[in-house]
């Protein structure tokens, strides 16, 4: 492997292509929501982790930047605009369809 190929494969560009994943606690801190709210939204299927890691029999949900945006949107709809959960579900489904 040439020096150029090694730099490309292991340099900063290679790591920036991988999404940054974060724990539930970090997501909640960055979005200003409680873990209880996040759990409710997950049960209602409004938001889902980007990936679930399993280590030593423990399941750790991990979230990406899209999850932060979605959680902030849900919080805005729920708290600032007083939209109920079924209404939020409809709005999110429409937005998801438009983004395809």
Beta strands, then each sheet from edge to edge (+ up, - down):
strand 1: 51-55
strand 2: 58-62
sheet 1: 1+ 2-
end
